[in-house]
Amino acid sequence: MSGNRLALSLLASMLVLSACSNNDNPILGGTNAVGVENNNQGSPLVIDPGTLSLEVGKSQKVATLFNQDGTIKRDLPTTWSSLDQSIVTVDAQGNVTALRPGNVRIKAVTLNNEATALVTVTPASTTSTSSPNPTPSASGGLGTIANPDDPSANPLLAKLRSIVVRPENESVQPTMFKFSRLNETRKFIAEGLDSEGQKIDTLTFTWSSSDENIATVNSTGVVTAKATGTSNLIASAGNVSSNIVQVVVQEGTIRAHIRFTE
């Protein structure tokens, strides 16, 4: 009889190990999933873009994106600050101005939630940025080249209504994605949709991670786990932002507890 108890104990332990092993497809939750609770790990606030590179003397406007029960709200009342005002300053409207070369983080506070973004300032370019052959305008003067990120000048952006972010080769649009080890990478893709839900091709997206100490994302959507914690992943094009994917990095080992009985 004691032999049967021992065999049953070992069998139960094997089943626990099997259930706790790393999943090759660690996608949690989906926009169409039923009964999935919103996991509020980490801040729902994201700075867009999540990283900036500016030359000394240049400025760029940043914005806040707030995930409020699955609805993304832009530009809520925000308090901005620079963690080193000798490198960059940021005004009340989110305009970041580069003062001297260096790396610094800017911080946004909205509805008691905080987010930071990394700003890299490089020396001012010594080359001229003027066009050797300016484009004549209709009035006969010299015109400027249209900003490709301006919806009024880009017909594709003018049609854009929503952006969906999901892992490559997966059909599920997750609310959370887990990494089980550091330096693990996964490519995400973004799809722009028009008002009828039709895909818009050839769009260029800006990727952001709310905490690059936890997870970084490059310009092609490849996310790399850097440290244990939680960050928010988002893609933007023009004035439209995607769903927020919560990236959770967990590092640990599976511990087996086998108890022998007499």
MOCORLIN-V406991 format. One record per pair of residues at least 12 apart in sequence whose C-alpha atoms are under 6 Angstrom apart, sorted by the first residue. I is the first residue (numbers start at 0). J is the second residue. If there is no record, write none. Layout:
I|J + I|J
This chain:
1|261 + 5|260 + 25|177 + 26|176 + 27|175 + 27|176 + 28|173 + 28|174 + 29|172 + 29|173 + 29|174 + 41|229 + 43|65 + 43|66 + 44|64 + 44|65 + 44|114 + 45|63 + 45|64 + 45|114 + 45|209 + 46|62 + 46|63 + 47|61 + 47|62 + 48|207 + 49|116 + 49|207 + 49|208 + 49|209 + 50|116 + 50|117 + 50|118 + 51|118 + 52|118 + 52|119 + 52|120 + 53|120 + 54|120 + 54|121 + 54|122 + 54|123 + 55|97 + 55|98 + 55|99 + 55|122 + 55|123 + 56|97 + 56|98 + 57|96 + 57|97 + 58|95 + 58|96 + 59|94 + 59|95 + 60|93 + 60|94 + 60|95 + 61|93 + 62|74 + 77|108 + 77|109 + 78|107 + 78|108 + 79|106 + 79|107 + 80|105 + 80|106 + 81|105 + 82|104 + 82|105 + 86|98 + 86|99 + 100|120 + 100|121 + 100|122 + 101|119 + 101|120 + 102|118 + 102|119 + 103|117 + 103|118 + 104|116 + 104|117 + 104|118 + 148|237 + 158|193 + 159|192 + 159|193 + 160|192 + 160|193 + 160|194 + 161|191 + 161|192 + 162|190 + 162|191 + 162|241 + 163|189 + 163|190 + 163|241 + 164|188 + 164|189 + 165|187 + 165|188 + 166|187 + 167|186 + 167|187 + 167|188 + 174|244 + 175|244 + 175|245 + 175|246 + 176|246 + 177|246 + 177|247 + 177|248 + 178|248 + 179|249 + 179|250 + 180|250 + 181|224 + 181|225 + 182|223 + 182|224 + 182|225 + 183|223 + 183|224 + 184|222 + 184|223 + 185|221 + 185|222 + 186|220 + 186|221 + 187|220 + 204|235 + 204|236 + 205|234 + 205|235 + 206|233 + 206|234 + 207|232 + 207|233 + 208|231 + 208|232 + 209|230 + 209|231 + 210|230 + 213|225 + 213|226 + 213|228 + 227|248 + 227|249 + 228|247 + 228|248 + 229|246 + 229|247 + 230|245 + 230|246 + 231|244 + 231|245 + 231|246 + 232|244
